[in-house]
Structure formats: C-alpha cells, structure tokens
Amino acid sequence: MRIHRMTTLGGVVAMLLTTLTPLTSLAPAASAAAAPPAANAACPEDTGQATCLLRAATGGGDRPLPNGAATTGGGPLTAKDLQEAYRLPADWLGGGQTVAIVSPYDNVTAEDELAEYRKVNGMPPCDADFPCFRKVNQRGGDTPPAPSPAWSLHGTIGLELAAAACPNCKLLLVQADDESLASMAAAVDQAAAQGATAVVPMWGVAEHEGQGAQAAHFDHTRTAVVAPSGMGFNSGGRQTVPAAYPSVIAVGGTQLHRDPATARGWNESVWRDTASGCSMYELRPAWQPRGACGTRRTVTDVSAVASADTPVQVYSSRLGGWGTAAGTPVAAAFIAGVYGLAGTDSATPAGKRLYAASRYLNDITAGSNGACGGGDICTAVRGYDGPSGMGTPNGTGAF
C-alpha cells in the first residue's frame, strides 16, 4: 500500500473561538436538570438508553484556526498540535491499519466533513489512490440505519480525531442501529470482524445490573477496544460501560496547552470534568494496580486532551463548519488513532501492553476531578491515578 506523507498546512485565516455549548447529558438521572440542547449541541434529546459525553461549539464557519496557534488560554488544538504534543510520527506510520469508529444512526455527511478536515490539516485525501474511508451498518452491509442529525457529531468527531493521530490509517465508520448497548456491542463485533486494529464507541451507558451479558462483545484478540471514561468523579457510584469492562481501554481527559517554560513544550493536567472511580460490577484486570478499588476495576487506563478549556478543532455541518469539541469521546477517538498508528500485531491484551510500558507515556501529576482527600482515585499523582490512568501518549511505544 502507498504511504502518504502529510503536507504542511499554511495560509489559513484564524477563527474566532466561542464559548463551548454546555453539555446536555443523556443520562436519565441528569436529564431533568439539564438545559435544552442548543441548535448546535453535541447531544440529542434523552432517550433513556445512553449517556452523551460530547461537548461542542460553533467556531469560525469556513475559517479554521492555523496550525501551531495553540497557546496558554488559546486554541483550539489542531491535528498538527496534537501530533506535536504527543510526539507522534504521524507522517510515516499507520499504513495498512484500520481504525473503526462506532456511532449510532446514519451520518449522511461524514465523508464530506472528513474530507474537509483532512484537506485543511494537510492530510492525504481519501480517494481512489488512497481509499481511507468506508462506512457500514452493524451487520457489515451497505444499507445504513435511519439518519439522525442529532447524533451525527459523534461519528464525525470520532473520524477526525482518529485521523489526527493516524493520517495514514484507513477509517471505518460502523453505524449502529440505535444508541443501545446491544447495538453498540454488535457494531464493535463488526469492527473487529472487519479487521480493525482499534475500535472506539463514541458514547456510553451507565453501569447497570446485567451489563456482563454484553462484556464478551468488547473483548477481541488483536483489536484494541477503546472507550470514553465518562464525566465526573465517581458518577454516583456507577461508571460508564463499555469503559468499565476490564478488556476495554478506558480513556480519561486532560487539559493541554503550549508552555515554552517546560522541557516538553506543553503543559498537561487532569481535566476537572473527566471521570474516574470504581466499577460497581467489574473486576480489576491483573495488570491494573489494586489501589483504592481493591478487587474491582478502576477507571481510567490512559488519557489525552478532552478539556472544554483547551478544546480541539473539528469540522461539521451541524456546527455550521469549523468549530470546537471536548469531552472524553474526543480523547478516546484520538487514542484509538494512536493504536492504529502503532499498528501492534500482538495477542497480548492492549491493557497489559499499556501498563507495562509507562516509560513511553507522559506521567500526569497535576489536577483533580473531585474530592477524595487527595487520594489517587481522583487526584493526579506520580505513576497510576484514576483520572489520567498511566498517563498520555509520548510516542507509540505503549500502544
């Protein structure tokens, strides 16, 4: 397969950043208090089946922010910024790998939106020479499920953030019939059957009795299943599945901005709204530290930028063009792209590889997402902690 080298972005007019639209949760417990979603909100109305974890806002219409403009208090972060911050050799690696994004309902504009994002960020187009975009339903067929503009941002943002990490990867959008956990499970199975190196569902479901019936669908040899950790410390005692399943890489969120005063050139800390805590039902995998959760699974495993204060740049017709996005699905899609970039062909579980390779991760030691008396279940410390897991990518060695 031909490997495309990215070109340099330049000469693009800066966009005017707006305030992020508040998150509207699909979690039943929170929906009563939530404000109605704005016209450009990332979250559809509550159906009682799923938890929407995205935040999004309009930005500059057809005027994206140039690469390299992320500064303290500025942004949003472009693909080039993310590649630099996480030391990703994105120009050369990832050829032949497939990253799958799982999103509910049909996104009729996904291909065009991805094309614009790739063009402005200097990535090779998905064309006859480089057929890097495809979408299927949860059974692998070409007939799409019913469209849903309200859910369309999930697929679009997932595709764009995976591409930001791995421009040379093939991108597969698997469209579930609806937002139920059962449909998500079928779509993840389909992604693995299609040979995806990594797969990321872009939403979650609150932990519940009987969730174990779907656990096997999120455990695939040679396919890293990655999922957003959720929102908030402890989440009322229930974490989010599939992130809480021991076979899944649970991805938390950080705040990231340029900082020339640091050796890395970037400053990164725990995002105050990311999730962490103990699973109500799932057992701890052998490679995760025992910690405060004892025999139970601790969320999170790894992290990447997701903060609403340092959002990423995205392109979507639902946002009127260029806009911004935040939330742990942003981080999860990016981490799925990192797995694609690494292209590790190993029967060793992705979680076990991750925990054994901490030297290839940025240890996050600042910030907190809750009140836990300074404990590592909600406070960043050296080594493992709940909000940031083992840290953030520092190259691809841990993946």
N, C-alpha and C positions, 0 to 999 in steps of 0.2 A: 504494500500500500504506500502511496505517496505521503510523505510527511510535509506538512505545510509550515513554513516559518512565518510567525506573525510579523506584520509590518508596524512601523511606529505611527502612532496617532498624532496628529498635529493640526493646527489651524481651526480649531473648533471653538465657537463662541461660548463663553461661560453662561451657565444657567443661574437663575436666581432661586435660591433654596427657600422653601416654605416650611412652615411648621408641620410636623407629622400629624396625620389624622389619628385621633385616639383609637386604640384597639377596641373592636367590638367582639367580645368572646362568644363562641357558640356553646360554651359550657353551660348546661342548664342552670346551675346554681348562680351564675353570674349574669345571665341574660336579662333578668328582671331589672337589674340596676344599671345596665349598660344603656348609653345613649343610642338612638337610632343611627345606623351607619350613614355616612355621607355618600354622595353620589359616586365618589371615587374610592370608597373604603375597601380594604382588602377582604373584609369578612362579610359573607352573606347573612341573611336572617337565620335565627336559631331554628334548627330542625330537631334538636334533642339528641342527635346521633354523634356529633363530632365537636371538637374544640379547635376553633380557628386561632392560629398563633401568629399571624402576619400583621404587620403594620405597613401602611403605605401612604404616600402623599404625592400630589402633583408637584411638578418642578418647572422645567423651562420649555415645555412643549417640544418644538423641534430643535431646541438649543441645548445640547448636553454640555456638562462641565468638562473642560480639557483634562487629560491625564496629568497626574502629578500635582494636582491642586489641593490635595487633602492636607490641611494644616490644623493646628490646635483650634478647636472650636469651628472648624470649617468642614468642607466636604461637598458633595458626597464622595464616597470612595469608588473609584473606577476599577476596571479589571486590572489595569497595569499597577495601580496602587496595591491591590490585594496580592498580586504576584510578587511585588517587591517586599511587602511587609512580611510575607510568609516564605520568602526565599524559594519560590517555585520555578524550576527550569521549564516553564510552560512553552517556550518556543519549540522545543525539540521532542519532548516525551509525549506519551499518550496515544500514539498511532496504533490503530487496531483495537483499542479498548472501547467499551461501550458503557456509558453511564445512563441509568434509567431514572426518570422522574415519574412518580406516581401521583396523579391528581384526579379528583372526581369530575365527571361530566366532560363534554367535548369543549375544547378550546379552539374555536374556528380560526383565530388569528395568531396562534402560537408560532407558526412557521415564519410569517412576515415579521412579527415582533423580534424573534430571534435573529432574523437576517439583519435588521436594522442595528440591533445591539452589537452583533459581530462586526458589521461594517465600520461603525464608529469606533469600536475598540480595536481595530486593526487586525481582526481575525479572518482567516480564510472563509469565503462563503461556502455554504452547504449547497453544492451544485452537482452536476453530472460527474465532474472530476473528483469531487470530494463529497459523496453523499452522506452527510453527517447528521441529518435529521430525519426521523421517522416517527409516526405515531400509530398505535394500535389500541384496540379495546382490551379489556381484561381477559378475553379469551384468545387474544392474538390476532383477531381479524381486523379487517379494514373498516367495517361498519361502526361508526362512532356512536357513543351513547348520546343522550339528549344534551344539547348545549346548555351552558349556564354561565352567562357573563359574570355573575356574582362570584363564581369560583375560578374564573379564568386566570386571575393573577397568580394563583398557586402554581399552575403549570408553567407560566411564562417566567416567573421569577426563579423557579427551580432550574429551568433550562439555561437561563442566562448566568446564574451563579455557578452552575456546574461547568459551563463553557469558560467562565472567568478563570477557574482553576485549571482547566484542561481544554484549551482551544482545539487540540488535535484529536480529542475523543469524539466518537460517534455519540449522538444524543437520541435516546429513545423515550418518547412520552407515552406512558401506559395510562390510558384513561379509564378509571373505574366507573362502574355503572352509577354509583352514588357515593356518599361520604360515610357509609357504614364501615365498621371494622372488617366485616366479612368480605365486602367488595375490595377493600384495601388489601386484604390478605390474598385474594385471588389475583390481583394486579401485581403484587410482589412476586408471587409464584410465577406469573407470566414473564416478568422481567428476568428472573433467574433462568427460566427455560429459554429465553432469547439470548442467553449468554452474556448478560450484563456483568461487568466487573464490580459495579456498585449500584445500589438502588436506594432511592430516598422517597418515602411517602412525605408529602408536604403538609400534613395535618396530623392530629392525634385524637385519641379517645380517652376519657378519664378512666382510670382503673376501676374495675368492677368485678364482682363475683362471676366466675365462669370465663374470664378472659384467657385462661390457659388453653381453652379449646382451639384458639387460633394461633397459639405460640409456634407450632411447628412450621407454619407458613412463613415465618420470619427467620428461619434458620436454614441457610443454604450453603453447602460447601462451595468454596471458590467464589462466592458472591458476598460482598460486604453489604449488609443491610444497615442503613444509617437512618436515624430519625431525630427530629427536634425534641429537646428535653421537655419543653413546656414553658410555663410562665409562673414565676414566683416560688419562693422558698416553701417547701412542704405541701403546697397546693391543697390545704385542707386534709392532709394525711394521705392523699391519693396522688400518685404520679400519673404520667401520661403513657399509654401504650400506643405504638409499639416500643417507645424508648425504654420502658421499664423491663422489657423481656431481656434475659441475660445474653441472648445471642445477638442482640442489636447494639450497634454503637450509638449511644445516647450523646447528642451534641448540645452543649450549652453555648451561651452567648457572652461576648466580651465587648468592651468599648475600646476603640482603636483610633489613634491619631498620630500624625507625624510628631517627632520630638528629636530635633537635632542634638539635644544635650545627652542623649543616650547612645550607647555603643551600637545598638540595633538600628537606631534612627526612627524608632516608633515607640510609643508608649501604649501599653495594653493592660487593662484591668477588668475585673469581673463586672458585667453589666448588672445593675441593680434589679432588673426585672427578669433575669434568667431563672431557670428552675433548678432545684436540687432537693434531695431528700431521700427517704427510704421507701422502697416499694411496699405496698400493703400485702402483696401476694407472692412476688417473685423472689427466688433465692439468689444469693450472691454467686457469680461465677468464680471459679477457683483463682483466676488471675487478678481479681479485684481485691484491694486491701479490705480487711474486715471492718475496721473503723466503727463509727457510731451506729451503723445499721446492723451490726452483728452478722447473723446468717442471712439477712435479707439484702437484696440488690440495692445498690446506691446509684442514684442518678446524679452526676453525669460521668462520661468517659473521656471526652475531648471537647474542645471548644474552638470557636472562631468568632469574628466580629458579627454582632447582631444588634447592637445598641441603637435605640432611636436617636441618641445624641450624635452618633457617628454612623449614619446610615450609608447604604450602598446605592449606587446609581443603577436604575433599571429603565427599560423601555416597554411601555404597554399602552395600547389604545384605550384601555379602561382608565388610565391616568392622563389621557389626553396627549400622550407622547412620553417624553422623558420625565422621570420622577424619582422618588426615593423609596427604599424598602428597609424594614428592620424586622426583628423577631427571630426566634431560634430556627424556623424553617430556612431562613437566609443562610445561617451558619451551617445547617445540616446539608443543604444542597452544595455549598462550597466544599465541605469536607468530602462529600461523595465524589466531587470532581477531583479532589486530591487523591483519593483512592484510584480513580481512573488514571490519573497522571502517573502514579507509582506503578500501576499495572502488575501488581504482585500476583503471581500464579502459584498459590500455595494452599494446601489443605489445612494449614494451621489457622484456627479461627482468627478473624480480624482483631477481636478484642485482645487475645493473647499476644499477638504481634505488637499491638499498640502499647500495652503495659510493659512489655519487655524492652522497649526502645525509647525510653524517656529522654535519652541524650539527643534525640532528633526532634524534640518538642521545646517550645518556649514555656518555661515554668511561670505561671501567672501567680503572683504573690501579693497583689493589691486588690482591694474591693470586697464587697459583700452583697448578698442578695436577701438578707434577712437578719433577724435577731436570734442568735443561738449561743450567746455568751462567749463569742469569739471562737467557737468550735469550728473544725474544718468542714462540717456538714453544710455551712452557709458562708464561710469566710475563706478567702484565698490564703493559702499558706504554702511553704516550700513543699514540693512533692505533690502528692494527690490531695485534692479537695473536691467537695461536692459541686460547687458552681462551675469550675473550669475543668474538672477531671484531671487528666495528666498534663494538660496544657494545650497550646495551639501549635499548628504546623511550623516547623523550622526545616524546610525541605520536605522530602518524601520518605525519609528513612524509616519512619514509624508506621508507614502505611503499606 
